[in-house]
């Protein structure tokens, strides 16, 4: 009976966790940008991009290049966007105009792996730092 209760508690904890945070790459280079985001139901399919919070942006940052990849479907292009004259630590909801959110089949209860990559660009448009973060996510997280 205790084992059954434990299993049920674990299942509930996983469901309540939503889209889980996982760092991509065990050791990113020192000085990389910290990237944090959370998918909400409205960020799925054709909704707006989620808010993305950044840390450790280099002072010389003049723009950002942001992309979203689906690790389970490498050919799927989820877009992102280029943000010029941008040096804030918050990319607001909907700021990525070329964004197309994750859109797994609603009856599919699997979780997929999505990575936002952010590159900091200097005045000449050269990449001076980058960061990335992954979330495991599926429709099951929003039911």
DSSP file (Angstrom, degrees, kcal/mol; ACC not computed):
  #  RESIDUE AA STRUCTURE BP1 BP2  ACC     N-H-->O    O-->H-N    N-H-->O    O-->H-N    TCO  KAPPA ALPHA  PHI   PSI    X-CA   Y-CA   Z-CA
    1    1 A X     >        0   0    0      0, 0.0     4,-2.2     0, 0.0     5,-0.2   0.000 360.0 360.0 360.0 -42.1    0.0    0.0    0.0
    2    2 A X  H  >  +     0   0    0      1,-0.2     4,-2.4     2,-0.2     5,-0.2   0.883 360.0  52.6 -62.3 -37.9    2.8    2.4    0.9
    3    3 A X  H  > S+     0   0    0      1,-0.2     4,-2.4     2,-0.2    -1,-0.2   0.907 108.5  49.8 -64.6 -42.0    4.5    1.7   -2.5
    4    4 A X  H  > S+     0   0    0      2,-0.2     4,-2.2     1,-0.2    -2,-0.2   0.889 111.0  49.4 -64.4 -40.9    1.2    2.5   -4.3
    5    5 A X  H  X S+     0   0    0     -4,-2.2     4,-2.4     2,-0.2    -2,-0.2   0.919 110.9  50.2 -64.1 -43.6    0.9    5.8   -2.4
    6    6 A X  H  X S+     0   0    0     -4,-2.4     4,-2.4     2,-0.2    -2,-0.2   0.925 110.3  49.5 -60.8 -45.3    4.5    6.7   -3.3
    7    7 A X  H  X S+     0   0    0     -4,-2.4     4,-2.2     1,-0.2    -1,-0.2   0.916 111.4  49.3 -60.8 -44.1    4.0    5.9   -7.0
    8    8 A X  H  X S+     0   0    0     -4,-2.2     4,-2.2     1,-0.2    -1,-0.2   0.896 110.1  50.9 -63.1 -40.6    0.8    8.1   -7.0
    9    9 A X  H  X S+     0   0    0     -4,-2.4     4,-2.4     1,-0.2    -1,-0.2   0.910 110.0  50.3 -63.4 -41.8    2.6   10.9   -5.3
   10   10 A X  H  X S+     0   0    0     -4,-2.4     4,-2.1     2,-0.2    -2,-0.2   0.904 109.8  50.0 -63.7 -41.7    5.4   10.8   -7.9
   11   11 A X  H  X S+     0   0    0     -4,-2.2     4,-2.1     1,-0.2    -1,-0.2   0.923 111.8  48.0 -63.3 -44.3    3.0   10.8  -10.8
   12   12 A X  H  X S+     0   0    0     -4,-2.2     4,-2.6     1,-0.2    -2,-0.2   0.905 110.0  52.8 -63.2 -41.7    1.2   13.8   -9.4
   13   13 A X  H  X S+     0   0    0     -4,-2.4     4,-1.2     1,-0.2    -1,-0.2   0.898 109.4  48.9 -61.9 -40.9    4.5   15.6   -8.8
   14   14 A X  H  < S+     0   0    0     -4,-2.1     4,-0.5     2,-0.2     3,-0.2   0.916 112.3  47.9 -65.4 -42.9    5.6   15.1  -12.4
   15   15 A X  H >< S+     0   0    0     -4,-2.1     3,-1.0     1,-0.2    -2,-0.2   0.911 112.6  48.5 -64.4 -42.5    2.3   16.3  -13.7
   16   16 A X  H 3< S+     0   0    0     -4,-2.6    -1,-0.2     1,-0.2    -2,-0.2   0.709  95.5  74.6 -72.2 -18.9    2.4   19.4  -11.5
   17   17 A X  T 3< S-     0   0    0     -4,-1.2    -1,-0.2    -3,-0.2    -2,-0.2   0.739  80.1-169.6 -67.3 -21.3    5.9   20.2  -12.5
   18   18 A X    <   +     0   0    0     -3,-1.0     2,-0.7    -4,-0.5    -1,-0.2  -0.370  59.8   1.5  66.6-146.3    4.8   21.5  -15.9
   19   19 A X  S    S-     0   0    0     20,-0.3   118,-0.2   122,-0.1     2,-0.1  -0.666  88.0-139.0 -77.6 113.9    7.5   22.1  -18.4
   20   20 A X  E     -A  136   0A   0    116,-1.1   116,-1.4    -2,-0.7     2,-0.4  -0.442   6.7-121.7 -82.9 146.4   10.6   21.1  -16.5
   21   21 A X  E     +A  135   0A   0    114,-0.2     2,-0.3    -2,-0.1   114,-0.2  -0.687  34.8 167.3 -86.4 135.2   13.9   23.0  -16.7
   22   22 A X  E     -A  134   0A   0    112,-2.1   112,-2.1    -2,-0.4     2,-0.4  -0.982  32.5-125.8-144.8 136.3   17.0   21.2  -17.8
   23   23 A X        -     0   0    0     -2,-0.3     2,-0.5   110,-0.2   110,-0.1  -0.690  22.7-133.2 -84.7 134.2   20.3   22.7  -18.7
   24   24 A X  S    S+     0   0    0    108,-0.4   108,-0.1    -2,-0.4     4,-0.1  -0.756  77.9  17.9 -88.2 127.2   21.6   21.7  -22.2
   25   25 A X  S    S-     0   0    0     -2,-0.5     3,-0.4     1,-0.1   107,-0.1   0.525  80.6-116.6  83.2 127.4   25.3   20.7  -22.1
   26   26 A X  S    S+     0   0    0      1,-0.3     2,-0.4     0, 0.0    -1,-0.1   0.925 102.1  18.9 -64.3 -45.6   26.9   19.7  -18.9
   27   27 A X  S    S-     0   0    0      3,-0.0    -1,-0.3     0, 0.0     2,-0.1  -0.825  71.5-168.0-133.0  93.9   29.5   22.6  -18.8
   28   28 A X        -     0   0    0     -2,-0.4     4,-0.1    -3,-0.4     3,-0.1  -0.479  45.9 -81.0 -73.4 154.4   28.8   25.6  -21.0
   29   29 A X    >   -     0   0    0     -2,-0.1     3,-1.4     1,-0.1    -1,-0.1  -0.173  54.4 -94.9 -55.9 146.4   31.8   27.9  -21.3
   30   30 A X  T 3  S+     0   0    0      1,-0.2    -1,-0.1    -3,-0.1    -3,-0.0  -0.336 111.7  33.6 -59.0 142.1   32.3   30.4  -18.5
   31   31 A X  T 3  S+     0   0    0      1,-0.3    -1,-0.2    -3,-0.1    27,-0.1   0.508  84.2 144.2  88.6   3.7   30.7   33.7  -19.2
   32   32 A X    <   -     0   0    0     -3,-1.4     2,-0.3    97,-0.1    -1,-0.3  -0.333  57.1 -95.8 -73.8 161.4   27.8   32.3  -21.1
   33   33 A X        -     0   0    0     97,-1.8     2,-0.4    85,-0.2    99,-0.3  -0.559  30.9-128.1 -77.8 135.3   24.4   33.9  -20.8
   34   34 A X  E     -E   55   0B   0     21,-2.5    21,-1.8    -2,-0.3     2,-0.4  -0.730  27.6-165.3 -80.9 131.8   21.9   32.4  -18.4
   35   35 A X  E     +E   54   0B   0     -2,-0.4     2,-0.4    97,-0.3    19,-0.2  -0.977  11.7 173.0-123.7 130.0   18.6   31.7  -20.1
   36   36 A X  E     +E   53   0B   0     17,-2.1    17,-3.1    -2,-0.4     2,-0.3  -0.999   8.9 148.3-138.5 135.7   15.3   31.0  -18.3
   37   37 A X  E     -E   52   0B   0     -2,-0.4     2,-0.4    15,-0.2    15,-0.1  -0.975  26.2-150.4-155.9 164.0   11.8   30.6  -19.7
   38   38 A X        -     0   0    0     13,-0.6     2,-0.3    -2,-0.3    13,-0.3  -0.976  18.2-132.1-142.7 127.5    8.6   28.8  -19.0
   39   39 A X        -     0   0    0     -2,-0.4   -20,-0.3    11,-0.1     2,-0.3  -0.620  22.8-170.0 -76.1 134.9    6.0   27.7  -21.5
   40   40 A X    >   -     0   0    0     -2,-0.3     3,-1.5   -22,-0.1     4,-0.3  -0.730  41.4 -98.9-110.8 168.6    2.4   28.5  -20.7
   41   41 A X  G >  S+     0   0    0     -2,-0.3     3,-1.6     1,-0.3     6,-0.2   0.877 123.2  58.8 -56.7 -37.9   -0.6   27.1  -22.6
   42   42 A X  G 3  S+     0   0    0      1,-0.3     6,-0.3     4,-0.1    -1,-0.3   0.686  97.3  61.9 -68.8 -15.7   -0.8   30.4  -24.6
   43   43 A X  G <  S+     0   0    0     -3,-1.5    -1,-0.3     4,-0.2    59,-0.2   0.477  85.4 101.0 -86.4  -2.2    2.8   29.9  -25.9
   44   44 A X  S X  S-     0   0    0     -3,-1.6     3,-2.1    -4,-0.3    59,-0.2  -0.431  89.5 -19.3 -81.8 157.5    1.9   26.7  -27.6
   45   45 A X  T 3  S-     0   0    0     57,-3.2    56,-1.5     1,-0.3    58,-0.1  -0.239 136.4  -2.8  52.1-108.6    1.2   26.4  -31.4
   46   46 A X  T 3  S+     0   0    0     54,-0.2    -1,-0.3    -2,-0.2    -2,-0.1   0.195 104.8 113.3-103.8  16.9    0.4   29.8  -32.8
   47   47 A X  S <  S-     0   0    0     -3,-2.1    54,-0.4     1,-0.2    -4,-0.2  -0.165  75.6 -76.4 -78.7 178.1    0.5   31.8  -29.6
   48   48 A X        -     0   0    0     -6,-0.3    -1,-0.2     1,-0.1    49,-0.1  -0.286  54.4 -91.4 -72.5 160.6    3.0   34.5  -28.6
   49   49 A X        -     0   0    0     47,-0.3    45,-1.9     1,-0.1    46,-0.2  -0.361  47.4-109.6 -66.5 151.4    6.6   33.7  -27.6
   50   50 A X        -     0   0    0     43,-0.2     2,-0.2    -7,-0.1    45,-0.2  -0.310  37.7 -88.1 -76.8 165.6    7.1   33.3  -23.8
   51   51 A X        -     0   0    0    -13,-0.3   -13,-0.6    42,-0.1     2,-0.4  -0.556  43.1-157.9 -68.9 138.6    9.0   35.7  -21.6
   52   52 A X  E     -EF  37  91B   0     39,-2.4    39,-3.1    -2,-0.2     2,-0.4  -0.989   0.9-154.8-123.2 127.1   12.7   34.9  -21.5
   53   53 A X  E     -EF  36  90B   0    -17,-3.1   -17,-2.1    -2,-0.4     2,-0.3  -0.869  12.1-163.5-104.9 134.0   14.9   36.1  -18.7
   54   54 A X  E     -E   35   0B   0     35,-3.4     2,-0.3    -2,-0.4   -19,-0.2  -0.868   7.6-172.1-117.7 147.7   18.6   36.5  -19.2
   55   55 A X  E     +E   34   0B   0    -21,-1.8   -21,-2.5    -2,-0.3    -2,-0.0  -0.959  65.1  25.7-132.2 155.6   21.5   36.9  -16.9
   56   56 A X        +     0   0    0     -2,-0.3     2,-0.3   -23,-0.2    -1,-0.1   0.831  69.5 174.4  65.9  36.0   25.2   37.7  -17.4
   57   57 A X        -     0   0    0     -3,-0.1    -1,-0.2    30,-0.1   -25,-0.1  -0.567  37.8-110.7 -69.2 134.5   24.7   39.6  -20.7
   58   58 A X    >   -     0   0    0     -2,-0.3     3,-1.9     1,-0.1    -1,-0.1  -0.380  20.9-122.0 -63.5 145.3   28.1   41.2  -21.8
   59   59 A X  T 3  S+     0   0    0      1,-0.3    -1,-0.1    -3,-0.0    -2,-0.1   0.782 110.7  61.9 -58.9 -26.8   28.1   45.0  -21.5
   60   60 A X  T 3  S+     0   0    0     68,-0.0    -1,-0.3    60,-0.0    63,-0.3   0.392  73.9 130.5 -81.8   5.0   28.9   45.2  -25.2
   61   61 A X    <   +     0   0    0     -3,-1.9    61,-0.2     1,-0.2     3,-0.1  -0.416  20.3 162.0 -64.4 125.5   25.6   43.6  -26.1
   62   62 A X        +     0   0    0     59,-3.4    24,-1.4     1,-0.3    23,-0.9   0.463  65.3   1.8-118.3 -10.9   23.8   45.6  -28.8
   63   63 A X  E     -CB  84 121A   0     58,-1.3    58,-3.0    22,-0.3     2,-0.3  -0.979  61.7-131.6-166.0 169.6   21.4   43.0  -30.0
   64   64 A X  E     -CB  83 120A   0     19,-2.4    19,-3.1    -2,-0.3     2,-0.5  -0.975   1.4-155.8-133.3 147.0   20.2   39.4  -29.6
   65   65 A X  E     -CB  82 119A   0     54,-2.3    54,-2.8    -2,-0.3     2,-0.4  -0.995  22.1-173.3-119.1 123.8   19.5   36.5  -31.9
   66   66 A X  E     +CB  81 118A   0     15,-2.9    15,-2.5    -2,-0.5     2,-0.3  -0.952   7.0 175.0-123.7 135.3   17.1   34.0  -30.5
   67   67 A X  E     -CB  80 117A   0     50,-2.2    50,-2.7    -2,-0.4     2,-0.5  -0.986  19.1-147.6-138.3 150.7   16.0   30.6  -31.9
   68   68 A X  E     - B   0 116A   0     11,-2.5    10,-1.0    -2,-0.3     2,-0.3  -0.977  18.8-171.5-118.2 127.3   13.8   27.8  -30.7
   69   69 A X  E     -CB  77 115A   0     46,-2.6    46,-2.5    -2,-0.5     2,-0.7  -0.893  20.8-141.5-118.5 148.9   14.7   24.2  -31.6
   70   70 A X  E >   - B   0 114A   0      6,-0.6     3,-0.7     3,-0.3     6,-0.3  -0.940  11.3-164.1-105.2 109.3   12.7   20.9  -31.1
   71   71 A X  T 3  S+     0   0    0     42,-2.8     3,-0.4    -2,-0.7    43,-0.1   0.750  88.8  52.9 -68.8 -22.9   15.3   18.3  -30.2
   72   72 A X  T 3  S+     0   0    0     41,-0.6    -1,-0.2     1,-0.3     2,-0.2   0.683 120.3  31.7 -85.8 -18.9   12.8   15.5  -31.0
   73   73 A X  S X  S-     0   0    0     -3,-0.7     3,-2.4     3,-0.1    -3,-0.3  -0.677  70.0-179.0-136.1  78.4   12.1   16.8  -34.5
   74   74 A X  T 3  S+     0   0    0     -3,-0.4    -4,-0.1     1,-0.3    -1,-0.1   0.732  79.9  58.5 -56.7 -25.3   15.2   18.5  -35.8
   75   75 A X  T 3  S+     0   0    0      2,-0.1     2,-0.4    -6,-0.1    -1,-0.3   0.625  81.6 102.5 -79.8 -11.9   13.6   19.5  -39.1
   76   76 A X    <   -     0   0    0     -3,-2.4     2,-0.7    -6,-0.3    -6,-0.6  -0.593  62.9-151.2 -75.8 126.4   10.9   21.5  -37.3
   77   77 A X  E     +C   69   0A   0     -2,-0.4    -8,-0.1     1,-0.1    -2,-0.1  -0.878  21.5 173.0-101.8 112.2   11.6   25.2  -37.5
   78   78 A X  E     -     0   0A   0    -10,-1.0    22,-2.3    -2,-0.7    -1,-0.1   0.331  32.0-152.6-100.1   5.9   10.1   27.1  -34.5
   79   79 A X  E     -     0   0A   0     20,-0.2   -11,-2.5   -11,-0.2     2,-0.3  -0.216  18.0-171.2  66.9-146.7   11.8   30.4  -35.5
   80   80 A X  E     -C   67   0A   0    -13,-0.2    18,-1.6    18,-0.2     2,-0.3  -0.884  23.5-114.8 154.1-120.2   12.7   33.0  -33.0
   81   81 A X  E     -C   66   0A   0    -15,-2.5   -15,-2.9    -2,-0.3     2,-0.5  -0.858   9.8-101.4 163.6 163.6   13.9   36.5  -33.9
   82   82 A X  E     -C   65   0A   0     -2,-0.3     2,-0.6   -17,-0.2   -17,-0.2  -0.929  26.9-160.8-107.3 130.7   16.5   39.1  -34.0
   83   83 A X  E     -C   64   0A   0    -19,-3.1   -19,-2.4    -2,-0.5     3,-0.5  -0.935  10.9-161.5-115.6 108.5   16.3   41.9  -31.5
   84   84 A X  E    S+C   63   0A   0     -2,-0.6   -21,-0.2   -21,-0.2     3,-0.1  -0.562  71.4  15.5 -90.2 153.6   18.3   45.0  -32.5
   85   85 A X  S    S+     0   0    0    -23,-0.9     2,-0.5     1,-0.2   -22,-0.3   0.919  94.9 141.5  50.8  48.2   19.4   47.7  -30.1
   86   86 A X        +     0   0    0    -24,-1.4    -1,-0.2    -3,-0.5    -3,-0.1  -0.977  17.8 145.8-126.6 124.3   18.5   45.4  -27.3
   87   87 A X        +     0   0    0     -2,-0.5    -1,-0.1    -3,-0.1   -26,-0.1   0.190  37.1 121.5-140.3  16.7   20.5   45.0  -24.1
   88   88 A X        -     0   0    0      2,-0.1    -2,-0.0     1,-0.1     3,-0.0  -0.280  63.5-131.1 -76.2 166.0   17.7   44.3  -21.5
   89   89 A X  S    S+     0   0    0      1,-0.1   -35,-3.4   -36,-0.1     2,-0.5   0.404  89.5  67.8 -97.1   1.2   17.7   41.2  -19.3
   90   90 A X  E     -F   53   0B   0    -37,-0.2     2,-0.8   -39,-0.0   -37,-0.2  -0.982  60.6-162.8-124.6 123.1   14.0   40.5  -20.2
   91   91 A X  E     -F   52   0B   0    -39,-3.1   -39,-2.4    -2,-0.5     3,-0.1  -0.924  35.4-132.7 -97.2 110.2   12.7   39.5  -23.6
   92   92 A X    >   -     0   0    0     -2,-0.8     3,-2.0   -41,-0.2     4,-0.3  -0.113  27.3 -80.4 -67.1 159.3    9.0   40.2  -23.2
   93   93 A X  T 3  S+     0   0    0      1,-0.3   -43,-0.2     2,-0.1    -1,-0.2  -0.349 118.2  14.8 -56.9 133.1    6.1   37.9  -24.1
   94   94 A X  T 3  S+     0   0    0    -45,-1.9    -1,-0.3    -3,-0.1   -44,-0.1   0.459  88.2 120.9  82.3   1.1    5.4   38.1  -27.8
   95   95 A X    <   +     0   0    0     -3,-2.0     2,-1.0   -46,-0.2    -2,-0.1   0.756  55.5  77.9 -70.7 -24.0    8.7   39.9  -28.6
   96   96 A X    >   -     0   0    0     -4,-0.3     3,-1.3     1,-0.2   -47,-0.3  -0.744  60.5-176.3 -91.2 101.0    9.9   37.2  -31.0
   97   97 A X  T 3  S+     0   0    0     -2,-1.0    -1,-0.2     1,-0.3   -16,-0.2   0.732  80.2  52.2 -73.5 -23.1    7.9   37.8  -34.2
   98   98 A X  T 3  S+     0   0    0    -18,-1.6    -1,-0.3     2,-0.0     2,-0.3   0.189  85.6 126.2 -96.0  17.5    9.2   34.8  -36.1
   99   99 A X    <   -     0   0    0     -3,-1.3     2,-0.4   -20,-0.3   -20,-0.2  -0.549  35.5-178.7 -80.3 135.5    8.2   32.4  -33.2
  100  100 A X        -     0   0    0    -22,-2.3   -54,-0.2    -2,-0.3   -55,-0.1  -0.956  27.0-134.5-130.0 115.7    6.0   29.4  -33.7
  101  101 A X        -     0   0    0    -56,-1.5   -57,-0.2   -54,-0.4   -52,-0.1  -0.059  31.5 -77.5 -68.5 165.3    5.4   27.6  -30.5
  102  102 A X        -     0   0    0    -59,-0.2   -57,-3.2     1,-0.1    -1,-0.2  -0.334  46.1-175.3 -57.7 141.4    5.6   23.9  -29.8
  103  103 A X        +     0   0    0    -59,-0.2     3,-0.1    -3,-0.1    -1,-0.1  -0.395   7.1 171.9-143.9  62.4    2.5   22.1  -31.1
  104  104 A X        -     0   0    0      1,-0.1     2,-0.1     2,-0.1    34,-0.0  -0.318  51.6 -82.1 -68.2 159.2    2.4   18.4  -30.2
  105  105 A X    >   -     0   0    0      1,-0.1     3,-2.0     2,-0.1    34,-0.3  -0.406  38.2-129.4 -61.6 133.0   -0.8   16.5  -30.9
  106  106 A X  T 3  S+     0   0    0      1,-0.3    -1,-0.1    -2,-0.1    -2,-0.1   0.770 107.8  50.6 -60.4 -27.5   -3.3   17.2  -28.1
  107  107 A X  T 3  S+     0   0    0      2,-0.0     2,-0.6    32,-0.0    -1,-0.3   0.499  88.4  98.0 -88.8  -2.9   -3.9   13.4  -27.6
  108  108 A X    <   -     0   0    0     -3,-2.0    31,-0.4     1,-0.1    32,-0.4  -0.764  54.3-169.6 -86.8 119.1   -0.2   12.7  -27.5
  109  109 A X        +     0   0    0     -2,-0.6    -1,-0.1    30,-0.1     2,-0.1   0.267  48.6 112.4 -96.2  12.7    0.9   12.4  -23.8
  110  110 A X        -     0   0    0      1,-0.0     2,-0.4    30,-0.0    30,-0.4  -0.414  64.5-127.4 -78.2 160.9    4.6   12.3  -24.5
  111  111 A X        -     0   0    0     27,-0.1    27,-0.3    -2,-0.1     2,-0.2  -0.910  22.6-156.3-109.0 139.7    6.9   15.1  -23.5
  112  112 A X  E     - D   0 137A   0     25,-3.5    25,-2.9    -2,-0.4     2,-0.5  -0.644  15.7-117.2-112.1 168.9    9.2   16.8  -26.0
  113  113 A X  E     - D   0 136A   0     23,-0.2   -42,-2.8    -2,-0.2   -41,-0.6  -0.935  29.3-178.3-117.8 117.7   12.4   18.7  -25.6
  114  114 A X  E     -BD  70 135A   0     21,-2.6    21,-2.4    -2,-0.5     2,-0.5  -0.941   7.2-161.6-120.4 136.5   12.6   22.3  -26.7
  115  115 A X  E     -BD  69 134A   0    -46,-2.5   -46,-2.6    -2,-0.4     2,-0.6  -0.970   6.8-158.8-123.0 123.8   15.7   24.5  -26.6
  116  116 A X  E     -BD  68 133A   0     17,-2.3    17,-1.9    -2,-0.5     2,-0.4  -0.888  14.3-166.0 -92.7 126.9   15.8   28.3  -26.7
  117  117 A X  E     -BD  67 132A   0    -50,-2.7   -50,-2.2    -2,-0.6     2,-0.5  -0.958   1.9-167.2-112.8 133.4   19.3   29.5  -27.7
  118  118 A X  E     -BD  66 131A   0     13,-3.1    13,-2.1    -2,-0.4     2,-0.5  -0.983   1.4-167.7-123.3 126.7   20.2   33.2  -27.2
  119  119 A X  E     -BD  65 130A   0    -54,-2.8   -54,-2.3    -2,-0.5     2,-0.4  -0.958  14.8-140.9-114.2 130.9   23.2   34.8  -28.8
  120  120 A X  E     -BD  64 129A   0      9,-2.8     8,-2.9    -2,-0.5     9,-1.0  -0.761  20.2-157.2 -88.1 133.8   24.4   38.3  -27.8
  121  121 A X  E     -BD  63 127A   0    -58,-3.0   -59,-3.4    -2,-0.4   -58,-1.3  -0.882   4.9-139.8-114.5 142.9   25.6   40.4  -30.7
  122  122 A X    >   -     0   0    0      4,-2.4     3,-2.0    -2,-0.4   -61,-0.1  -0.215  45.7 -79.9 -86.4-173.8   28.0   43.3  -30.5
  123  123 A X  T 3  S+     0   0    0      1,-0.3   -62,-0.1   -63,-0.3    -1,-0.0   0.801 132.5  50.7 -59.4 -31.3   27.7   46.6  -32.5
  124  124 A X  T 3  S-     0   0    0      2,-0.1    -1,-0.3     1,-0.0    -3,-0.0   0.445 121.3-106.2 -86.8  -0.5   29.1   44.9  -35.7
  125  125 A X  S <  S+     0   0    0     -3,-2.0     2,-0.2     1,-0.3    -2,-0.1   0.588  72.1 143.8  87.3  10.7   26.7   41.9  -35.4
  126  126 A X        -     0   0    0      1,-0.1    -4,-2.4     2,-0.0     2,-0.4  -0.606  57.6-110.1 -84.2 144.7   29.3   39.4  -34.1
  127  127 A X  E     + D   0 121A   0     -2,-0.2    -6,-0.2    -6,-0.2     3,-0.1  -0.609  40.3 169.1 -73.2 124.0   28.3   36.8  -31.5
  128  128 A X  E     -     0   0A   0     -8,-2.9     2,-0.3    -2,-0.4    -1,-0.2   0.546  64.8  -4.2-112.9 -13.2   30.1   37.7  -28.3
  129  129 A X  E     - D   0 120A   0     -9,-1.0    -9,-2.8   -71,-0.1    -1,-0.4  -0.964  60.8-165.0-167.6 162.0   28.3   35.2  -25.9
  130  130 A X  E     - D   0 119A   0     -2,-0.3   -97,-1.8   -11,-0.2     2,-0.3  -0.971   5.0-177.6-149.5 165.8   25.5   32.7  -25.9
  131  131 A X  E     - D   0 118A   0    -13,-2.1   -13,-3.1    -2,-0.3     2,-0.3  -0.971   5.1-169.3-156.9 160.3   23.3   30.7  -23.6
  132  132 A X  E     - D   0 117A   0    -99,-0.3  -108,-0.4    -2,-0.3     2,-0.3  -0.993   3.8-168.3-153.1 154.3   20.6   28.1  -24.0
  133  133 A X  E     - D   0 116A   0    -17,-1.9   -17,-2.3    -2,-0.3     2,-0.3  -0.994  10.9-147.1-144.8 147.5   18.0   26.4  -21.9
  134  134 A X  E     -AD  22 115A   0   -112,-2.1  -112,-2.1    -2,-0.3     2,-0.4  -0.878   7.3-167.4-117.9 147.7   15.8   23.3  -22.5
  135  135 A X  E     -AD  21 114A   0    -21,-2.4   -21,-2.6    -2,-0.3     2,-0.5  -0.998  17.5-140.8-129.8 138.4   12.3   22.5  -21.3
  136  136 A X  E     +AD  20 113A   0   -116,-1.4  -116,-1.1    -2,-0.4     2,-0.3  -0.871  43.3 158.7 -91.6 127.2   10.6   19.1  -21.5
  137  137 A X  E     + D   0 112A   0    -25,-2.9   -25,-3.5    -2,-0.5     2,-0.3  -0.997  18.5 155.0-154.9 150.7    7.0   19.9  -22.4
  138  138 A X    >   -     0   0    0     -2,-0.3     3,-1.9   -27,-0.3     4,-0.3  -0.959  57.8 -86.7-163.8 173.2    3.8   18.4  -23.9
  139  139 A X  G >  S+     0   0    0    -31,-0.4     3,-2.1    -2,-0.3     4,-0.3   0.800 117.5  72.5 -60.1 -28.6    0.0   19.0  -23.9
  140  140 A X  G >  S+     0   0    0    -32,-0.4     3,-0.8   -30,-0.4    -1,-0.3   0.790  88.9  62.8 -57.7 -26.6   -0.2   16.8  -20.8
  141  141 A X  G <  S+     0   0    0     -3,-1.9    -1,-0.3     1,-0.2    -2,-0.2   0.686 106.9  42.9 -70.3 -18.3    1.4   19.6  -18.9
  142  142 A X  G <         0   0    0     -3,-2.1    -1,-0.2    -4,-0.3    -2,-0.2   0.252 360.0 360.0-116.5  12.1   -1.6   21.9  -19.6
  143  143 A X    <         0   0    0     -3,-0.8    -1,-0.1    -4,-0.3    -2,-0.1   0.446 360.0 360.0 -90.7 360.0   -4.6   19.7  -19.1
